[in-house]
Amino acid sequence: MKILLYNYLFVVFLLVQACNQTQTEANNKPQVLPTVSTIQPIIGIIQKKEQVNGQVVYFNKTTITAPVTGYITDVKTALGNKVKKGDLLFKIQTKESKALQNSNISAPKQFGVIPVYASSSGFINSLTITEPGVFITEGNSMATVIKNTDLLIQVNAPFEYSQLLKSKTNVAIELPNKNVVTVNFYKALQTVDPVSQTQQLLFKLKEFTPLPENLNVVVTIISKHKNNSTILPKDVVLTNETQDEFWIMKVNQDSLALKVPVKIGIANNEEVEILSPALSTSDRFIVKGAYGLPDSSKVKFK
């Protein structure tokens, strides 16, 4: 019995020794430090921009209508053509003239043929009649002439943004092809949509560029602007799930990452303004590798 007890105690002793040796090896193993990248704050200008949708419109349009009922005998224009006031656009033969032509009664060749002229200069924006032979009744639309110089950008802006846009110059407008044109504020219509609470604002191109009517554009406005701000990249500022607490991780001379709660100001897609505490431009803050890092963690630099 004693022999069994001694054997049991000997096995326990060996197990304890093995555990102690494993723990010693683990303690002697070099600690793996998280690798981080750091950046320094800058003092400068920060802006917040908003985007609203707009559309190309032409407010000066002239509709060419049929002066009589009859048959189209000639079409002298095409969609998109540039026309001058007085240019011949169409010819219409009256029903009476057509009937007379089909009878045995002789009549002058151009009897009952009515010419239709452009009543203003511009471009043919819409064309109802494209080929001869069509029957048309008096007063029906045949074409629309627009003045390209009366091109406007109509923006339906939320009321708070419309106040920012009024009297603005050099507003950037992005076209669907990513080209950017500059416009100046022209006028605001003094009504607000009862459902969306948006107001219609009109802008004129600073330098005329021909654009198709109803083209959708994007208007960029500066909603907030501040000089001499302490700025950090957006990736530096961390937050909780409810986004009501913000902090940054400062690295001191001992390579310790210290959690610094901050109050933020203007924020955009790239940068964040730090209102407090006051930061030095020589301080270094973690820009990559701070996520989930505990306070006072030892780090190494990438």
C-alpha positions in Angstrom: 0.0 0.0 0.0 2.8 2.4 0.9 4.5 1.6 -2.4 1.4 2.6 -4.3 1.1 5.8 -2.4 4.8 6.7 -3.1 4.3 6.0 -6.8 1.2 8.2 -6.8 3.0 11.1 -5.1 6.0 10.7 -7.5 3.7 11.0 -10.6 2.1 14.1 -9.1 5.5 15.6 -8.5 6.5 15.0 -12.1 3.3 16.6 -13.4 3.8 19.7 -11.2 7.4 20.0 -12.4 6.3 19.8 -16.1 3.6 22.5 -15.6 6.1 24.8 -13.9 8.6 24.3 -16.8 5.8 25.1 -19.4 4.8 28.2 -17.5 8.5 29.3 -17.3 8.9 28.9 -21.0 5.7 30.9 -21.7 6.9 33.7 -19.5 10.3 33.8 -21.2 8.7 33.9 -24.7 8.9 37.4 -26.2 5.6 39.3 -26.1 4.1 40.0 -29.6 3.3 43.7 -29.7 0.5 45.1 -32.0 1.9 47.0 -35.0 0.4 50.5 -35.6 0.8 53.5 -37.9 0.7 57.0 -36.5 0.0 60.5 -37.7 0.2 64.0 -36.4 -2.6 66.5 -36.3 -2.6 69.6 -38.5 -4.0 73.1 -38.1 -6.0 74.2 -41.1 -9.4 74.7 -42.9 -12.1 72.1 -42.6 -15.3 72.0 -44.6 -18.4 69.9 -44.7 -20.1 69.6 -48.0 -23.6 68.5 -48.9 -25.0 67.4 -52.3 -28.4 68.0 -53.8 -29.9 67.0 -57.1 -30.6 69.4 -59.9 -31.8 69.4 -63.5 -31.2 71.4 -66.7 -34.2 73.4 -67.7 -35.0 76.0 -70.4 -37.4 78.7 -69.3 -37.6 80.5 -72.7 -39.4 78.2 -75.1 -41.4 79.1 -78.2 -44.0 76.6 -79.5 -44.5 76.6 -83.3 -48.2 75.7 -84.0 -50.1 75.0 -87.2 -51.8 78.2 -88.5 -54.3 76.2 -90.5 -55.7 72.7 -90.9 -54.1 70.8 -93.7 -51.4 68.4 -94.9 -47.7 68.9 -94.4 -46.0 69.2 -97.8 -42.5 70.1 -96.7 -40.3 69.8 -93.5 -37.3 72.1 -93.6 -35.8 71.4 -90.2 -34.7 68.6 -87.9 -34.4 68.0 -84.2 -31.4 69.9 -82.7 -31.1 72.2 -85.7 -30.1 75.8 -85.0 -32.6 78.3 -86.5 -33.0 82.0 -86.8 -36.1 84.0 -86.5 -37.9 84.0 -89.9 -36.4 80.7 -91.2 -38.8 78.5 -93.1 -39.6 75.4 -91.1 -42.7 73.8 -92.7 -45.2 74.1 -95.5 -48.9 73.2 -95.1 -51.4 72.7 -97.9 -55.0 73.5 -96.8 -57.8 70.9 -97.2 -59.5 73.1 -99.7 -56.3 73.4 -101.8 -55.8 69.6 -101.6 -59.4 69.0 -102.8 -59.0 71.5 -105.6 -55.7 69.9 -106.7 -57.4 66.5 -106.9 -60.3 67.9 -109.1 -60.2 68.9 -112.7 -60.1 72.5 -111.8 -56.8 74.2 -112.6 -55.2 76.3 -109.9 -51.8 78.0 -109.3 -49.2 75.5 -108.1 -48.7 77.1 -104.7 -52.3 78.0 -104.2 -53.4 77.2 -100.6 -49.8 76.3 -99.5 -49.0 78.1 -96.2 -45.4 78.6 -95.1 -44.6 78.3 -91.4 -41.6 80.4 -90.1 -39.6 80.3 -86.9 -40.9 83.0 -84.6 -37.7 83.2 -82.6 -34.0 82.2 -82.8 -32.6 79.1 -81.0 -32.5 75.3 -81.3 -35.2 72.9 -82.2 -35.8 71.1 -78.9 -38.8 69.0 -79.9 -40.3 68.1 -83.3 -43.8 66.7 -83.7 -43.7 66.7 -87.5 -40.8 64.9 -89.0 -41.9 64.1 -92.6 -44.4 65.3 -95.3 -47.8 63.9 -95.8 -49.0 64.2 -92.2 -52.4 65.7 -91.6 -52.5 68.4 -88.8 -55.2 70.5 -87.3 -55.0 74.2 -86.6 -53.3 75.1 -83.3 -51.5 71.7 -82.9 -47.8 71.9 -81.9 -45.3 71.3 -84.7 -42.0 72.1 -83.0 -40.5 73.8 -80.0 -37.6 76.4 -80.2 -35.4 77.0 -77.2 -32.7 79.6 -76.5 -29.6 77.9 -75.3 -28.5 81.1 -73.7 -31.5 80.8 -71.3 -30.3 77.5 -69.9 -30.8 77.3 -66.2 -30.0 74.7 -63.5 -33.1 74.1 -61.3 -32.3 72.7 -57.9 -34.9 71.4 -55.4 -33.0 72.0 -52.2 -34.1 71.4 -48.6 -35.1 74.7 -47.0 -32.0 74.9 -44.7 -29.7 74.4 -47.7 -31.6 76.9 -49.8 -30.6 79.5 -47.3 -27.0 78.6 -47.9 -27.3 78.7 -51.7 -29.0 82.0 -52.1 -26.7 84.7 -53.5 -23.9 82.1 -53.8 -21.4 82.4 -56.7 -19.0 79.8 -58.1 -21.2 76.8 -57.1 -19.8 73.5 -58.4 -22.2 71.4 -60.6 -21.2 67.8 -61.5 -22.5 66.4 -64.7 -23.2 62.6 -65.3 -19.9 62.3 -67.2 -18.1 63.6 -64.0 -17.3 67.0 -65.7 -17.8 70.0 -63.4 -19.2 73.3 -64.4 -19.6 76.5 -62.3 -22.8 78.3 -61.8 -24.0 81.5 -60.0 -27.2 81.9 -58.1 -30.0 83.5 -60.2 -33.2 83.5 -58.3 -35.4 81.5 -55.8 -39.0 80.7 -56.4 -40.9 81.9 -53.3 -42.8 78.6 -52.7 -41.9 75.5 -50.7 -43.1 72.0 -51.6 -45.6 71.1 -48.8 -44.5 67.5 -48.6 -40.7 67.5 -49.1 -40.2 71.0 -47.8 -37.8 71.8 -50.6 -37.5 75.1 -52.4 -36.8 75.6 -56.1 -33.6 77.6 -56.8 -32.3 78.6 -60.2 -28.7 79.0 -61.3 -27.0 80.3 -64.4 -23.8 78.9 -65.9 -20.8 81.1 -65.4 -19.5 80.2 -68.8 -22.1 79.0 -71.3 -22.0 75.3 -72.1 -24.7 73.7 -74.3 -26.5 71.0 -72.2 -29.5 68.9 -73.0 -32.8 69.7 -71.3 -33.8 67.5 -68.3 -30.2 66.4 -67.7 -29.7 65.4 -64.1 -26.8 67.1 -62.3 -25.4 67.1 -58.7 -24.9 70.4 -56.8 -22.2 70.5 -54.1 -22.6 73.1 -51.4 -20.4 74.0 -48.4 -22.7 73.6 -45.4 -20.0 74.3 -42.8 -16.6 76.0 -42.9 -14.0 76.8 -40.2 -10.4 78.1 -40.2 -7.6 77.3 -37.8 -9.0 74.0 -36.8 -7.2 71.1 -35.2 -7.7 68.3 -37.8 -7.1 64.5 -37.7 -8.0 61.9 -40.4 -11.4 60.3 -39.8 -9.7 56.9 -39.2 -8.0 58.2 -36.1 -11.2 58.9 -34.2 -12.9 55.9 -32.6 -16.4 55.8 -31.2 -18.8 53.5 -29.4 -21.9 51.7 -30.9 -24.2 54.6 -30.1 -21.7 57.2 -31.5 -22.1 59.5 -28.5 -18.5 58.9 -27.2 -15.3 59.6 -29.1 -11.7 59.0 -28.4 -8.2 58.8 -30.0 -5.2 56.7 -29.1 -2.1 58.8 -28.4 1.4 57.2 -28.4 3.8 58.5 -25.8 7.6 58.3 -25.8 7.5 54.9 -24.1 5.4 53.5 -27.0 2.4 53.2 -24.8 -1.0 53.8 -26.5 -3.1 56.0 -24.3 -6.9 56.5 -24.7 -7.8 60.2 -24.9 -11.5 61.1 -24.9 -12.2 64.0 -27.3 -15.0 66.3 -28.3 -15.4 66.6 -32.1 -16.7 69.5 -34.3 -17.0 69.5 -38.1 -16.6 66.0 -39.7 -16.6 65.0 -43.3 -15.7 61.9 -45.2 -12.0 62.4 -44.8 -11.3 64.6 -41.7 -12.6 65.4 -38.2 -12.1 68.6 -36.2 -11.0 68.1 -32.6 -12.5 70.7 -30.3 -11.0 69.4 -27.0 -8.6 68.7 -25.5 -6.0 70.9 -27.1 -3.6 68.8 -29.2 0.0 69.6 -30.2 1.1 69.2 -33.8 4.0 67.2 -32.5 1.7 64.6 -30.8 1.4 61.2 -32.5 -1.9 59.3 -32.8 -2.7 55.9 -34.1 -4.3 56.0 -37.5 -4.1 52.2 -38.2 -4.2 49.4 -35.7 -6.1 51.2 -32.9 -9.4 49.2 -33.2 -10.0 47.2 -30.1 -6.7 48.3 -28.5 -6.9 48.6 -24.7 -5.8 51.7 -22.9 -2.0 51.8 -22.0 -1.1 49.1 -24.5 2.5 48.7 -25.5 2.8 49.0 -29.3 5.4 49.0 -32.0 5.5 51.2 -35.1 5.0 49.9 -38.6 
